[in-house]
Amino acid sequence: MPQYHQPEQAMEDPRRLLPRPRREPSLSHLRLSELVSLAADKTALLARKEIELAKADAKADLRQEAVVAVGLGTGGVCAILTLAMFLLAVVFGLIEAGLPGWAASLAVAAAVLIVGSISAYAGWRKRVQEPMAATRRSLERGMEWARGLR
């Protein structure tokens, strides 16, 4: 059972609340095979603990990213609705300026189509042309190396 320091002492240094490390018994009396076995056991335990930590860390990060995704999604929906309201206001402004309603709507739709098309084309040109290029090269080198071993 770990021994803990008193809480009033933690005000000075919060690390005092951590459990005291256990003292390992002397290993000088063990044979080499026992030392190797003990080292292997400790290494396996360390690996299991690292995996547990990685899983817990990944779960916590995933939960946090889910919260971020909800916030970004809500913000995106609001931005789209705001843009729709802005475009509607532009249509009403064009109607007030003397354009018929159909012409004002058509002009705004054409402008949105042009901006969207240019943006889509620019985005398409920046897409990844060769997905996972570094991984593919590494796998190809590994396969060539493995074929050379035959």
N, C-alpha and C positions, 0 to 999 in steps of 0.2 A: 504494500500500500504506500503510495507516495506521500511524503510529508510536505505540508504546505506551510508557508510562513504566515504570520498574522497579517490581517488586512490593513491594519494601521501602518505596518512597515511598507506596504505596497505604495503608499503615497510618495515615498521617496524614490522608489524604483519599481515600476510595474512588473519587471521580470521576476521579482521576488514571489509572485503568485504562481509561477511555473513550478512543476514538480522538480524536486531535486534529482539529479541523475543517480541511477543505481551504480554502486561500485561492483565492477566485475571481479570475480575471484581471480586469483593469480593463475596464469596459464603456464607458468614455468614447469610444472610437474607433468604436463601432458606430453604424449608422444607426438611425433610428426603427423602420423595418420589421423590422430584425434584433432590436432590443430587444423589440418586441411579440411576435415569433416566439419568442424565448428565454423571455419571460414566459409565453407560452401553453404552451410545452413544460414549463417548471418547474411550472406550475399542474396540467397533466395528470399529471405525475409525482407531485406531491403528492397528487392525488386518488387515483391508483392505490395509493400507499403507505398512505393513510388507509383505503382499502377493504381492503387486505391486513391492516392492523392490526385493523380491525373484525372481519374474518372470524376471525382468530386469537384475538381476545379472546372472540368469541362461542363458538368451539369450546371454549376453556378454561372458560368459564362453564358451558357445557352439560355438559362432563365433571364439573365440580364439582357441578352440580345433580343429575346422575345418581347420584353418590355419596350425596347428601343424600336423594334419593328412595328408594334402597335402605335407608338407615338408618331413614327414616320408615316405610317399608313394614314392615320387620322390627319396629319398635316398635309399629305398629298391630296386626300379627298377635299379638304378645305381649300387648298390652292386651286384645284380644278373647278370647284363651285365658284370661287371668287373670280376666276378667269371667265367663266360662263356669264356671271353677272356683269362683269366689265364689258364683255362683248355685246351683251344685250343693251347696256347703256350706250355703247357706240352706235348700235342700230337705231335706238330711239333718238339719239342726237342727229343722225343722218336724216331720219324722218322729219324731225323738227326743222332741219335745214332745207327741206323741200323735196327730198327724194321720196318716191313711193316706197311703201313698206317692203315690197318684194325686192326692189332694187337695192335698198339699204341692207337687207339681210343677205342678198347675193354678194354684194361687195365685201361685207365682213367675212362671209364664208370663204370667198376666194382668197382674201388676205390670209386667213388662218390656214387654208390649204397650201398656199405658197410657202409660208413660214414653216409649216409642219413638214412639207416635202423636202425643203432644203435641210432642215435639221435631221430628218431621217436619212437622207443621202450622206450627210457628213458623218453621222453615227455609223452607218453601214460601212463606209470606207475605213473606219478605225477599228473594225471588228478584228478578232484574232484570226489570222489567215491559216496558221498551222497550230492547232490546239496542242498544248502540252509538249512543245518542241524540245525543251531540255530533257524531259522525261523520256521522250521517244529516242533521242540521241543516246542517252545513257543506257537504255534498254538494248538498243542496237549494238552499242559497243560491248555490252555484257554478253549478248548472244554471239558476237564475233569472237570474243575471248573464249567463250565456252566451246564453240566449234573448233577452235584451235587446240583445245585439250584432247580432242579425240584421237 
